[in-house]
Amino acid sequence: MIRGIYAIIVLDLKRAWLDRARLAAGLAQPLLYLFVLGAGIGGSTRLGGGAYQQYIFPGVLGLSLLFSATFAAIVIVFDRQIGFFKAVLVAPIPRPAIAIGKISSGAIQAFAQGAIVLPFAPLAGVPLGMGSLAELLGSMLLAAATFSAMGVAVASLFRSTTVFPVVSNAVLLPMFFLSGALYPLRNAPHWMQVATHVDPVAYAVDLMRGSLLGEFFFPPLLSVCVLCGFIAALAWASVRVFNRGEDDSSLGAARFRFSRR
């Protein structure tokens, strides 16, 4: 099983390395939120320009991790279209190994993308001590694994590379804006505070913000337990889908009936 997980991780990382343009493009969105949106909104809030950029830096990290991890799973949809994923499913690898390998490779890609954003922390006025940096890296790794599990679970249900990004954006953007990445949850309306309790992005962003700024909305242990529970549940859901195998009936082959005359 370990060799199967390792093989899937290496294969996905090699494919990601060949697509370096995606890594460069993935850096632009977080920096846009941090320095353009942060400076604009920060100038008109009580937190002030520099303080607001400092506050939203963990949220920007969460944004980078969320979209990088989720869209890394699009390779599953692409492999389905070209028929390669069938070869993966019939290989002598346990289905849980496929799910764990896909989740791990997506988490590694997202973590690397988030690590690229970290050097911009001093420009946003965020202090990075050794202790806080260690806590932040642990929080980032847990968040990346959670978001990657979300991406794999969603991608396992789709066969079209055009539909998957549309559906993903429709789900991810509300989760991101509800997470408190751009505003304090304590100042949010009560219904939003209640809704954040079912949003894994909120727990991940809160852990990262607490690691850097010492401000927690949720108890840290609760956030860790919830994120680990999401990873386990989404991995189990992905394995269930993979256990069904690939059905060609969606291509219409099973709908044709031929009769001899």
FITOR-463880 format. One line per 3 residues: number of its first residue (from 0); for each residue x, y, z of C-alpha. Coordinates in steps of 0.05 Angstrom, whole numbers. Example, Ala and Ser with C-alpha at 12.3 -4.5 7.8 and 13.67 -1.06 7.14 Angstrom:
2
0> 246/-90/156 ~ 273/-21/143
//
This chain:
261
0> 0/0/0 ~ 57/48/17 ~ 89/37/-50
3> 23/51/-85 ~ 14/116/-47 ~ 86/136/-63
6> 77/121/-137 ~ 14/164/-142 ~ 46/222/-105
9> 108/220/-149 ~ 67/216/-213 ~ 23/276/-194
12> 82/318/-170 ~ 119/305/-235 ~ 58/327/-275
15> 51/389/-231 ~ 124/407/-241 ~ 114/407/-316
18> 58/457/-308 ~ 99/513/-277 ~ 53/567/-306
21> -1/544/-257 ~ 47/556/-199 ~ 62/627/-223
24> -11/643/-235 ~ -30/615/-167 ~ 15/667/-134
27> -19/727/-166 ~ -88/718/-133 ~ -64/717/-60
30> -18/777/-71 ~ -76/815/-104 ~ -119/803/-43
33> -63/820/5 ~ -34/884/-24 ~ -89/912/-69
36> -153/893/-33 ~ -119/897/34 ~ -93/967/22
39> -159/991/-6 ~ -204/963/48 ~ -153/975/103
42> -153/1049/90 ~ -228/1053/107 ~ -232/1006/167
45> -218/1014/241 ~ -159/966/235 ~ -122/1014/189
48> -84/998/125 ~ -22/963/152 ~ -59/930/210
51> -113/904/163 ~ -61/872/116 ~ -31/839/177
54> -99/814/198 ~ -118/784/131 ~ -50/752/117
57> -72/684/147 ~ -135/689/106 ~ -94/701/43
60> -53/639/61 ~ -118/601/67 ~ -140/627/-1
63> -76/602/-33 ~ -81/534/1 ~ -155/526/-14
66> -153/538/-89 ~ -85/505/-101 ~ -106/441/-65
69> -175/437/-95 ~ -155/450/-167 ~ -97/401/-161
72> -152/348/-161 ~ -174/367/-231 ~ -123/317/-256
75> -172/263/-234 ~ -226/291/-280 ~ -176/299/-337
78> -152/227/-328 ~ -223/203/-331 ~ -234/238/-397
81> -174/207/-430 ~ -185/138/-398 ~ -121/138/-357
84> -158/135/-291 ~ -184/66/-310 ~ -112/42/-312
87> -101/70/-242 ~ -163/35/-215 ~ -146/-33/-245
90> -74/-29/-220 ~ -57/-75/-162 ~ -64/-18/-112
93> -117/-15/-57 ~ -170/38/-69 ~ -154/72/-2
96> -82/80/-27 ~ -108/117/-89 ~ -148/165/-46
99> -92/176/4 ~ -41/186/-53 ~ -85/237/-89
102> -100/275/-24 ~ -26/275/-4 ~ -2/299/-72
105> -53/355/-72 ~ -34/375/-1 ~ 40/377/-20
108> 26/421/-80 ~ -18/468/-39 ~ 33/472/18
111> 88/490/-32 ~ 43/544/-62 ~ 28/572/7
114> 102/571/26 ~ 116/617/-33 ~ 70/668/-1
117> 105/666/67 ~ 165/710/47 ~ 115/767/36
120> 95/765/110 ~ 144/821/132 ~ 116/866/77
123> 47/858/108 ~ 74/873/178 ~ 68/801/203
126> 121/780/254 ~ 149/710/243 ~ 183/681/304
129> 209/610/307 ~ 152/586/352 ~ 97/620/312
132> 127/597/246 ~ 128/524/270 ~ 55/529/291
135> 37/563/226 ~ 70/509/184 ~ 33/455/222
138> -32/492/212 ~ -18/501/138 ~ -3/427/129
141> -68/407/164 ~ -107/458/123 ~ -75/435/58
144> -94/363/72 ~ -166/383/88 ~ -174/424/25
147> -141/370/-18 ~ -189/319/11 ~ -246/365/-9
150> -219/371/-79 ~ -210/296/-88 ~ -280/281/-60
153> -312/331/-108 ~ -269/313/-169 ~ -286/239/-160
156> -358/256/-178 ~ -344/293/-244 ~ -323/272/-313
159> -319/341/-347 ~ -261/388/-338 ~ -306/446/-357
162> -359/431/-304 ~ -312/417/-246 ~ -282/488/-241
165> -350/520/-246 ~ -379/477/-190 ~ -316/484/-148
168> -318/559/-152 ~ -391/560/-134 ~ -375/520/-71
171> -306/548/-52 ~ -320/622/-57 ~ -378/622/-7
174> -336/579/40 ~ -278/628/35 ~ -319/691/46
177> -357/657/104 ~ -292/636/138 ~ -274/704/167
180> -211/708/125 ~ -224/781/108 ~ -261/805/171
183> -266/788/245 ~ -318/734/258 ~ -334/766/326
186> -362/826/289 ~ -402/785/240 ~ -478/776/245
189> -501/719/289 ~ -525/675/231 ~ -456/680/199
192> -423/660/264 ~ -468/599/267 ~ -456/581/194
195> -380/582/203 ~ -385/522/250 ~ -397/477/189
198> -344/511/146 ~ -276/475/147 ~ -243/536/116
201> -262/577/178 ~ -227/528/225 ~ -165/526/181
204> -160/602/175 ~ -173/610/250 ~ -116/562/266
207> -67/600/221 ~ -89/668/248 ~ -81/643/319
210> -12/617/304 ~ 10/685/278 ~ -30/735/317
213> -54/696/378 ~ -127/710/362 ~ -173/649/362
216> -248/647/348 ~ -253/571/358 ~ -215/532/411
219> -151/507/376 ~ -163/434/396 ~ -233/437/368
222> -206/464/301 ~ -154/408/297 ~ -206/354/312
225> -256/382/263 ~ -205/386/206 ~ -180/315/220
228> -253/292/219 ~ -265/326/152 ~ -202/292/123
231> -225/224/147 ~ -297/232/123 ~ -277/260/54
234> -224/206/44 ~ -276/153/60 ~ -326/185/11
237> -272/185/-43 ~ -256/111/-31 ~ -330/94/-38
240> -333/128/-106 ~ -268/95/-129 ~ -295/27/-107
243> -351/34/-159 ~ -300/33/-214 ~ -309/67/-281
246> -375/59/-318 ~ -375/71/-393 ~ -451/77/-394
249> -443/152/-386 ~ -414/153/-456 ~ -477/122/-482
252> -449/53/-499 ~ -499/17/-455 ~ -558/52/-486
255> -550/21/-554 ~ -585/-45/-565 ~ -570/-85/-627
258> -615/-140/-651 ~ -605/-190/-708 ~ -657/-193/-762
//
